[in-house]
Amino acid sequence: MQGIVRSGLGKILGVALAAVLGVGVTGCSTNPATGRSQLNLLSRAHEISIGSEAQPQLVAEYGGEVRDPQLRAYVTRVGMSMVEYTEGDFRDLPWEFTLLDSDVINAFALPGGKVFVSRGLVQKMTNEAQLAAVLGHEIGHVTARHANDRISRQLILTGVVVGATVAAGQSDSDLVRVGVPVLVGTTGTGFSLSFDRNQELESDRLGMRYMTRAGYDPRGMLQLMEILRDASGERSQPEWLSTHPLPETRIRAIEQRLASGSYSRMIDAPTHSLYEERFRREFLSRLNQLADAGAFNRDVAVGEIVPIQWGGWTGECCSGCAGASCGTSHGH
């Protein structure tokens, strides 16, 4: 992979500046999920390809997928129940929801609709709404195209941008090979793409939107955050907290939403539920039964997660800006 990147990079860098100034860049568009104007250096096809190529390595690093078809189908059903309520054409992505066979407490998403949650995290849950909350949060990262923002930033920093690859005669597959190492370390360091506080808060908001549209009690999101906060006091901090910072401000923001507006009317409403009994009957009892039988991995060795920090540039577009004026650095 590194040899391919180096062989194309020399030609790419020769025209990178022109591309950054606007030659061949996809430009800004309004994201239907967030309403934000967003700089798009990656096409939808690029995002799908990058996610698909990075997926096998990540699954392997986390012990593979849980083999039990009943548990896998349950997670997929919960995830797809929310995909139906995503905006624009996001529901048409090749969505996949993977239950990782790992004791590590983690959840993450790849661009193009690949969502992962670990067995170690779901074992701490007591109802289906909590599972919907974590999957909805990760769906929010996909629909907000946060990975596109982060990868685009790195492509600009390295001079590898879409317009440059086209001008240099590079193929789409070459761009995918450049983008994947941004997500997955080339030396076995695992999933390394981190999101900033604003992106995490945005995914919390989107996650609550999707889970309640699907009929889940919004308190599940608060309960999820409390699970992660409590787990952070354990000897080994959950990896989800390494890539998803959990300041108290996030919990307070969720509490504020629950206390006001339409969310308060959904609590204990006949239209919304935590689905505790169904979760215990159809998922948790099966999970515990298989765990007692020794069917799962134990102490899976996963490489240290090292979040990548890119500074203040967020890949967002200024209000009213377009074309070459997009991509200006903003402090946040």
Helices and strands as residue ranges (DSSP letters): H 2-20, E 28-30, E 37-39, H 44-61, H 69-83, G 90-92, E 96-100, E 107-110, E 114-118, H 119-122, H 128-143, H 146-158, H 162-167, H 172-183, H 197-213, H 219-231, H 239-243, H 248-259, H 261-266, H 276-279, I 280-284, H 285-292, G 323-325
